[in-house]
Amino acid sequence: MPVGGIKEKVLAAHRAGIKQIILSRENEEDLKEIPKDIAGELAFILVDTIEDVIKTALDIELPVPFIGQTGQRAQKSA
């Protein structure tokens, strides 16, 4: 889900020395508001799901969850 205040959050992260920022792909348009000199010092990783966040932040691949009572696994989206 997109969140608000991306520019302020990114600037605060930069001031704190953070170099890598995980961001919802739905907020990609907000990156245009970040000054180019600051954006150039940061790595932005755009994600679509919480599983993407976990994999990126913790380097953990989550198993595909079971759905319903049939015991069938969900199809992993690309």
Secondary structure, DSSP 8 states (H G I E B T S, - for coil): ---S-HHHHHHHHHHTT--EEEEEGGGGGGGGGS-HHHHTT-EEEEESSHHHHHHHHH-------EETTTTEE-----
